[in-house]
Amino acid sequence: MNRKKHFKKFIVRAKIETKKRPIFSQPGKDIPAGIVVFLVALPLCLGIALACGAPLISGLISGIIGGIVIGSVSHSSVSVSGPAASLTAVVLIAIDKLGSFEVFLLALVIGGGIQFLFGILRAGLIADYMPTSIIRGLLAAIGLILIFSQIPYALGVEQDSRLMDYSRDFILNPLNMSVFLQLLAPGAIVLSVISLLILIFWDKTFLRKIKLLPPFLVVVILGVIVNLLFKYFIPSFYLEGSHLVNIPAIDSLSSFVTFPDFSAIGNIQVWTYAFTIALIASIATLLAIEAADNLDPHKRRTPPNRELVAQGIGNTLAGLIGGIPITSVIVRSSVNIEAGAETKLSTLIHGSLLLASVLVLSSIINLIPLASLAVILLVVGYKLASFSIFRSMYKKGWDQFIPFIVTTVSILLTDVLLGVLIGTASSLFFLLRGNFYNPFFIESTKSNRRKEIRLELSNEVSFLNKPAIKKTLWNLPKRSKITIDATFTTYVEPDVIEILNDFQNTFARENGIEVIIMGLRERYNSNSQITLVNSQPKGKKDFRTPQEILNYLIEGNQRYVEGNLVSRRLRNKELMDFIKEAPLAAVINCIDMREPLNMLLNTSIGDLIPLKAAGNLLGDHLIHNTEIACRKQGARLILLMGNSGNTFINEALDYYLRGEDSYLHSMIAPAITSGQFSPEKLRNTEINVLADEIILWNLTESKNRIIQQSPYIREQVSKGELGLCSAFFDRHQGKIEFSSLFTPYKEDDIIA
């Protein structure tokens, strides 16, 4: 009792979640669900043990521990644990390399202890840092190993045959056809074909509705029945001996339990495989419980650190009494959820039924042909390594596909741990490559005097970004100007700061480059706020003519369309510095257009003065406001902007064409009475196209009204001191089409 209390305090002290769920709240749902999971788990436990090259009883031992022990300690409501396909390759290789199953059990005991420490140390977040491409490569490799290792059993080959070797030597030096045919067992092939057809077509028939009869169990039961029929009707097809499951009768504890060989505690390979088991089992479990929580209708969250503690206890116990590694298994968990489980009572019931089957039904289990179990594992392996998985990874791009393939091939040619490390290294290469190209945002403009560059550093700049920054700075043209903005950068590696110092103090001076650095601190591990340069940049570009302003806006929209936006993030205290300077343009658009102009034109804060005109038609009051924006604020360009999909114009046209009055009629009346839109054209033109044409007419009309009603604007436009033009924003493409600058003598149409 004291030990139990001490263990509970230890868990609480480690801040592991201990939220309890009542397990007897829904027995009417949990008991049937537990029976269904048992029926699915029984053949899987045997099949996975077979794939691991371990005694078949070890799979049942792990299934019992996963159901009863882990089910009791875990706080997951729907997750089911047991031996899983994700660790078969590790076990298969480890048993061979370590020399005996007993030495492997020692590695499992140590691995369980490491898992327990993972939970205590709150390492449940480790799965978040493992790239998806590596995880999928690992699972694909495991799937291929399952397929390679189970083909001999499906063909009925004797276990000591060379066909059981699926290594590189076997692939390079295959058996000849005559020897190959002599090794096959016709009865196993027939059973395999029948079982495979059942598993393939089960979900396509009415049988899928029978929840208490899972296809895996049907394959096992049918395998027993067909093999017995072979015995009486086709004796040459009958399978016996090494072709059948062989679980010893439970006459004593020694026939059930296998103890680890503690004399190998100093073997470095034991510790290597222990860490491998702990790491892969932990990642597989965390991924499985996340998937199970997503399937849970109540969306309950499983405490990840508590789950690692439970898995560590389960794997330690499995190693002590002769089991194989255990993880949370998404296949059983999904069956559990689909069967209607509400609490972990169903998991406990499934484990109890597995224990009862071992104690009472061992003689019946020994009638199961290995070929039937092999087909189950072949299907599981195919699901892990199907062609669709390779195709989906390929579609995600080379940065995902190459690490995926490298991981898969490396595991097949080496072992799981080394293969994962090689795959992670390839993934790291793409991470470094991404950092090389994405340490900053850059914008380049040209004036009549020199090239000007604005370089905005990312949120964090590490040593990985050094090559890209150095390459960019040292390739700047002579006598150019660069503004380096680190205002919103939270961390800069000292090496990068040194590069910026070298560039500013040496290279830039020798090449006549003007350098302005904003917001960069000398150190990022203290409260120092000293900047390298105290000079402040100008908030606006040095544009000489309205045409240069228009070109700047055209280039800004092109950057928006291409997705090469330059961030304009500013703190509140810095906004005043920008609005003190004169704006570039007054932009007049329809109230219907709510898209942010600064983003569409990729301009700085304060560059634009936004005005609104319903339907893009300017009245006297708005023309007066536009004149104030130019005369008092200093705007040097007037931009009238229409947009596609204008709901106001569309609604006004709809009412007009139906002969009904509308308060929006004034937006289209001048265009309709102009004579440009005949009744025939109004009737035969698609309303969206007609709306766009009316907006273009309104833009031209508004430009004429401005010139006619504002002597000041007319005079400034004539002198070339002020620009006036129109533009049309295509909402589908994000592109803005600009007209040329207006002259009082000739009006240019919207350019294509």
N, C-alpha and C positions, 0 to 999 in steps of 0.2 A: 504493500500500500504506500509506504514511504517513497519507494522508487517511482511509483506512478505519479505521485504528487511532484516529486523532484523533476521528472521528465516534463510534466505539464508546465511547471514554472520555467524550465529551460526554453521551451517553445515560446512562451509568452515573452520572456526576456529578449529573445531574438526577434521580436516584433513580427512573428509569423501570424498571418490572419487565422483566427480561430472561430469564425462565425459558424454557429451550429445550424443544422437543418433537421427538422423532425423527420425521422425515417419511417415512421408508422402512420403517417398522415394519409397516404393513398395506397393501402395494401391491395385494393381491388384492381389497381393498374400496375403496381410494381411486381406482384407475384407472377402474373402472366408474362410480363416483359422479361423477368428473370429467367423463366423457362425458355423463352425464345432465344435469349442470348446464350444460354447453356447449350442449346441444340446447335447453334452456329459455332460456338467456341470449341466444342469437343473435337470435331475434325480438324479445326485450325491448330489447336494445341499439338495434336499428333503430327500434322503436316509440317509445321514449323520446326518441330524437334527433328523430324526427318531431314528437312532442308539444312539444318545446322550440323548434321552429322553427330548428333548427341543421342543418348538413349531416349526412346520414345516416352518413357515414364517421366523424363525431365520436363517435357512440354506440359504434361498434366499437372505436375507439381507447381510449375510457374503459374499455370492457369488458376489453380486453387489459391495460391498466395495472392495473385492479382485480384481475385474476387473477394476473398475473406479479409486478408491482412491489409492490403492497400485500400480496399473498399472501406475498411473501418477507420483508417487513419486519414484518408483523403477527405476533403470537404467539397468535392465535386458531386453534384446531384445526378449527373447522367453519364459521366465518363466511366469507361470500363477498361481495366488493365489486364495484361496478360502477355505471353510471348508474342513478338511481332516480327513481321517480315523485314523491318528496317534494320534488324541486328543479326540476321542470319549470316550475312557475309563475314561479319566480325567473328562470330562464334565459330563458323566453319574454318576460318583461317587460324584463329587462335588455338583451337584444339589441335590442329595439325602442327603448328609451330611450337607450342608448349609441350607437346609429346603425350599428354594424357588428359582425360576429362577431369580428373581430380585436381590437377594443377590449374586447369582453366577455372574450376570452381573457386580456387583461391583468388584469382584475378577478379572474379565476380563479387566476392565478399569485399575486396578492397574497393572495387568500383562502386558498390552500394554505399560504402562509407564516404567516398568522395561526393556522391550524389547528396547524401545527407548533409554534408558540409556546405554544398552549394545552396541548399535550402536555408540553412542556418545563417549563412552569409548573405542571404537575399540576392542570389544570383539569378533569379527568375527572368531577368531581362536579357540574358545572354542570347536567346534566340532572336531578339530584335536586331542583333548586329551580324547575324549570319546571312549573307546574300541569298536571295531566293534561288538564283541560278545554281549555287553550290548545293543547296538542299535538294533541288530537283535533279541535279546531276548525281547526287548520292543515291536518291531513290531509284533513278533510272538504272544505275549500275547494280543496285541490289536486285532490281527486277530482272536484269539480264543474267545475273548469277543464279537467281532462282530458276530461270528457264533452263540454263545450261546444266544445272545440277539435278533437275527433276526429269529431264528427258530420258535418262537411262531407266529410272523407275517406271516411267510411263511406258517404256518399251519392254519392260520385264527383264532387263539385263541383270545378271548376278552382281552382287555388291562388290566382289573382289575382281571384277572384270576391268580391263583397261578402258572400256568405254565410260567407266565412272570418272575418269580423269578428264576434266574439261580445261586443263591448263594450256599454256602456249605450246608445250611439247606435243600434246595430243593434236592441237590444231595444225602444227607444222608437219606432223608425221601421222596422218590418220590411218585407221585400219582399212584393209582392203575389203571389197564388197562381200566376198565369200565368208570371211571371218565374221564380218558384221552380221550377216543373215543368220549365222549359227548361234549368235548370242541372244537373238530376240525370242521372246515368249509370246506366241500367238494370243493366248488368253489375256495377257496384260494389254496387248494392243487393242483387242476388241473392247475390253473394259474402258480403256482410255478414250477410245473414239466415242463410245456411248456416253461416258461421263462428260466429255467435252461438249457434245451436242446438247446435253441437258443444260449445262451452265450457259451456253451461248444463247439458246432459244427460250430459256425459262421466263425471262421478263417480257417475251413477246407473246405469251399465252395467258390463259385465264389462271394458270397456276400461281402467278405472282401475287394473287389476292389472298392466298392461303398463308397467313402470317406464321402459323405454328408449324409450318413445313418448309423450312429454308432449303434452297437448292443444294447447299453444301451437304446437309444431312441426307438429302435424297440420294446424292451421288454415293455417299458412304453406304447407306442401307442397300441401295441397288447393287453396289459392288459386291457386298456380302451374298446377296441372293443369287446374282448371276454366277458368281464363282461356285456356289453350292450346286447350281444347275449344271455347270460344267462337269462337276465331279461325277454326276450320275448319267449325263447324256453325252458329254464330249470330254472324256477323261484326259485327252492330250492337251486340252486348253486349261485344265484345272491348275490353279496356283496354290502352292503350299510352301512351307519352310521359310526361306529367306525372302519370299515374295509377299509375306503377310506381316502385319504388325506383331511385334513380340514383346508384350508387357508381362514380366514375371508375376506369378500369383503372389498376393500380399499375405504370405504366411507369417512373416515377422517383420520387425522394423528394418532389419538389414536388407531385406529384399525391396524395400521401398525407398530407403534413404541412402545417398552416397555423400560421403564427407570429403571436404577439400584436403589437399595435401599441403599442410602448413610448412613442410620442410623446404618448399621452394620460395619462401618469403623473400630471400635475397636475390632472386632471379630478376634482372632488370626488365626482361620481356614481360614478366607477370605484371609489373607496375605500368609498363607501357600500354598493355591491353586493358588494364584496369581503368586507366585514364581515358582510353578510347571508348570503352563501354560507358563510363560515366558521362562523357561529353555527348556522345551520339544519343544515348538513351534519354538524357535530359532535354536535348533539343527536340527529339522526336516527341517526347511527352508534352513539352510546352506547345509545340505546333498542334498536337492532337487535341489538347484541352481547349486551345483557342478555337479550333474548328468545331469541337463539340459545343462550346458555349454559343457559337453562332447558330448552330442547329437547334439549340434549346428553345422551345416556344416561349419560355419565360425569360430568356436572355439573362440568365443568372451567370455571375462571373466566378470562375474557379480561382481561388488564391494560388498563384503560381509557386510561391516559395513553400507553402504548405504541401503542395503536390510533389515538389522535389524531395521534401522530407519523407513523405509517404513512399515514394518510389525508391528512395535510398534504403529505407527499412525493408521494403519488399525484396529488393535485389540482394541485400546482405543476407536475409533469411534464405532466399533461393540458393545462394552460393553455399550456405552452410548445410543444406539438406539435399542438394543434388538437382537444382533447377537450372533453367537457362535465363538469360536477361529478360527483364520485364519492362514494358513501357505502357503508357496509355495508348489504346489502339482505336483509331478513328473508325475502322470497319465495325467493330463490336459496339462502339459508342453510338454510331449512327443507327445500327439495328436496334439498340436499346431505346433510343429516342423515338424511332419509327414505331416501335411496339407500344409506346405510350408510357414509358417510365417517368415517374415524377420525382422520386428520391433515390438515394443510393441503396435502398433496400433491394432493388432488383439486382444490383451488382453483387450484394452479399448472397442472395439466393442462387445466382448463377455459380458462384464459387462453391457453395455448399453442395450443389448438385454435381459438380465436377468431382468433389471429394467422395461423394456417395458412389459415383460411377466407378472410380478406381477401386474402392473397397469391395464392391459387390459385383461389378460387371466386367472385370478384367478378362475373364474367359471369353466373353462375347466380343470385346474390343479386339482381341487377338484374331478374330475372323476377318478383319478389315484388310483388303488387298492394298499394298503400297501404291499400286497404280492409281487407285481412286484418290488417295491423298495427294499423289504427285500431280494429278490433273488440277486439283484445287489450287496448288501452289503455282502451277503453270499459268492459270488464269490471274492469280494475284500478281505474279511477275509481269504478265503482259499489261495489266492496268498500271503498273509502276513505270513501265518502259514502252508504252504504246507509241506508234508512229505519230499519233496526234500530239503527244507531248513534245516530241522532237520538232514537229512542224510549228507548234505554238511558240516554242522557244526561239526558233529561227525567225519568226515574224516579229519578235521583240527587238531584233537588231543584234549586231555582232557583239556589242558589249555585254549582252546577256547570253547569246548562243555559244560564244567561244568558251567562257568559263564553264558553262554547262557541259559541253562536249569534253573539254579537258578534264574535268572532274570525273566524268563517266569513264573515259578511256583510262585515266590514271588509276582509278580503283581497280579496273579489270586487269591491268598489267602489273600493279604493285599490291597494295593492300588498302584498306579503308582509310586509315589515318593518314598515310602518306599521300593517297589520292586526294583527300580533302585538302591537305596542305598545298598540294600542287595546284588544285583548282582555285583555292583562295589566293594564291600568288598571282594567278592569271587574272582573277577578278581585281586584285590590287593594282595591276598594271592599268586596267581601264579606269580605275579610280584616279590614279595619278594622271592619266591622260586627260580625264575630265577636269581635274584641277588645273592642268596646264592651260586649258582653253577658257576656263570660267572664273578667273580670279577678280575680274573687274568688268565694268561696262565702259564702253568707249564711244565717243562721238567726235566726228571730224568735220570741220567746216572750212571754207576758203573765203578770204576777203581779197581785196585788190592788192593788199600789201603782203600777206603771209598766210600760211596754213595754221589754223588754231585747233587744238585737240583738247577735249575734256575727258579725263579718265577718272571714273568713280570706283573706288575700291569696294570689294564685297564686304559682307558683314564680318567675316573672319578671313585673315590672310596669313597662311602658314608658309613654312619653308617649301611646301609642295608647289607653291605659286611662284617661286623665285624665277624659274626659267621663262615663264610667260611674261612676267613684268619686265625682266631685264631685256628680253628680246624686243618688246614693244618700245621701251624707252631708248635703247641704243640704236634703233632704226628710224628715229624721228629725223625729218629733214632739217638741214641747217636753217637758222634764223626763223624757226617756227615758234609757236607759243603753246605751252601745255599747262592745264590746270588739273592738279591731282587732288581729288576730293575724298578725304577720309572722315568726313563729318559723322557718318553713321557706321563707321567700322569699330567694332567692339574689341577686336584684338588684332595686332600686327606683330608677326614674328620679328625679333631683333635683327635677324639676318636681312629681312626685307627693308627695315628702317635704314640699315647700313647701305643697302643698294640705292635707296632714294637719296641718301646723303652724298654718295659717290657721284650719282648722276647729276645732282643739283650743283655740287661744288666743283666738279671737274669736267665731265663730258659736256654738260649743258653750256658752261662758260666758254669752253674751247670751240663750240660750234654755234655760238650766238643764239642759243635757245632760251627763251624767257620761261621761267618756271614759277608757278604759283602753287603752293601746297596748303590745303585747307584742312583743319581739324586733326592733324596728325600729332600725336604726343611722342615725346622722346622715349618714354617707357610705358608699358601697359601692365606692369606688375606693382604699380604704386599709384599715388594720387596726383602725380605730376600732370599738369595740364599745359606744359610749355610746348608751343608749336615750333617747328623747324623754321617756318617763315611767317612773319607777322603781316605781310602785305595781304590785302584783300582783293579778290578779283572783281572786275566789273560785272554787274548783274545782267547786262544786255550786250548783244553783239554790236560791233561798230559798223552799222549799216549806213551807207551814204545815200541810197536812193530807195524809193518805194519798190522798185523792181527787185532789189536785193532782199527786201523783206518778203516779198511774194515768193521768191526762189527759196528762201529759208523755210517758209510754210509748206511749199511743195515738197521739199526734201524731208521735212518732219513727218508729213503724212506717208511718204514712201517708207520711212523707217517704221511707222506704225503698222503698215500693211505687211512688211517683212518680219515684224516681231522684234526689231532691234531698238527697242525703246531705251532711252537714257533716263534713269530715275531722277525725279526732282523732289526728293524728300527733304524737308526742312523743318527745323525746330521752330516753335512759335517766336522765339526771340530773334530769329533771323529773317522772318517774313518782312519786317519793316525795311530791311536793307534792300529788298527787291522792289517793293512798291513805291520807294522814293524815286526811282528812275522812271523815265517816260515809257509808256507801253509801246509796243510795236504796231498793233492794229486794233481797230474796233470791229468786232465780228457780230453781224446781225443775222440771226437765224430764226426759224419758226419756233413757237412755243412747243410744237409737237416734237422737236428734236431735243432730247434730254441727254444725249451722249456727251461726255466731258470733252470740251474743246482742247484743253491742254494735252490730253492723251491722244486725240485724233491728229493733232498737229505737232505733237511732241515738243512743246514749248516750255519755257521756264515759268515760274510763278510770276504773275504780274505782267507777262508779255501781252496778254489779250484783255480787251474790255468787252465783255459779253452783253449784247442787247438782244431783245426779243421782239419780233413782229409776227403776229398771227397770219399765217398764209403767205409770209414773205412779202407782204405789201406794206410799204412805209407810209404813215400819215404825217401830218405837219409836226405833231409833237415829237415823234421819234426822229424825224429829220433834224429837228432842233437839238435833240439830245446827241445825235451823231456829230453835229457841228461842235458842240461843247466838248465832246471826247477828243476831237482833233485840236480845237483852238486852245482849250485849257489844260487837257491832260497830255497832249503832245503826240497822240497817235498819228502815224504817217501813212497808214493804209486802212481803207474801208473795205471790208470783205462781206458781201451779201451771200449767205450760204443757205441753199435749199437742201432738201433730203428726200430720198425715195421713201415709199410707204407712208406718206403723210396722211394720217388718219383724218385730219380736219378737212383737207381738200377732198379726200375720198367720200367722206360723209356728205359734204356739201353737194358734190356731183350726184350722189345717189338720190338725195332729195330732189334735186333739180330735174334729173331724168325721169323721176316719177311724178313730176308736176306738183310737188309739194313745197311749201315755204319752209325756210330754215334760217335760224339766226346766224348760220355760217355762210349764207349766200353772198355776203359782201366780199368774201375772199376770192370768189371766182367770177363775180359779175363783170369787173373790168375786162377780163380776158375774153369772156363769152361775147360781150358787146363790141369787142374790137374788130370783129369780122374775120379773125383768123381761125375761129372754130365754128364751122358751118353746122347746121342741124344734122346733116348727113354724117359728118365726122363724129359728132357727139353720140350719135346712135350706134355707129359701126365700130368705134374704137374701144378696145378693152379699157375698163375704168382705171386700172392702175397705170397704164401707159398714158391715158388722158390726163390723169392727175399729175404725173411727172412733167408733161408738156406745159400744163398750166403753171406749175411752179417755175419753170424756166421763163415763161412769159412774164410772170410776176417779178422775177429777179431783174429782167431787162427794164420793165416799167419802173421799178423802184430806183434803179440807177438813173434813169431819166428824170424822175421826180427830184432826186437829190440835187442833180446838176441844175435843174430849173428853179428850185425853190431856195437854194442856199448859195448866194453870191460868193460867200467866203470859200466854200468848198470848190465851186466852179473855178474861182481864180487860182486856188492852190493847185488844183489838178492841171490847169492850163500851164502853170509854171513848172510842173514836174515835181513840186515839193510834197504833194499828197497823191496817193494812188487810190483808185477805185476799181474794184473788179468783183466778179461773182464766182460762185463755186457750187458744185452739186455733189452731195455726199451719198454714195451708194451703200446702203446699209448691209447688203448681202456680202459685198467684197471688202468693205471698210475703206475703199479708195475714194478720194475726193478729186473731182475733175475741175480744174481752175480755168477761168477765162483769162485772156490777156488784159492788160490794164486799159481802162476806159479812157477815151479821149472825147472832148466835146464835139469832135467833127465826125468820128466814125465809131460805131459800136461793134465790137467783135462778138461773135457767137461763142458759146461754150465749146472749148476744144475737146476733141475725142481723146 
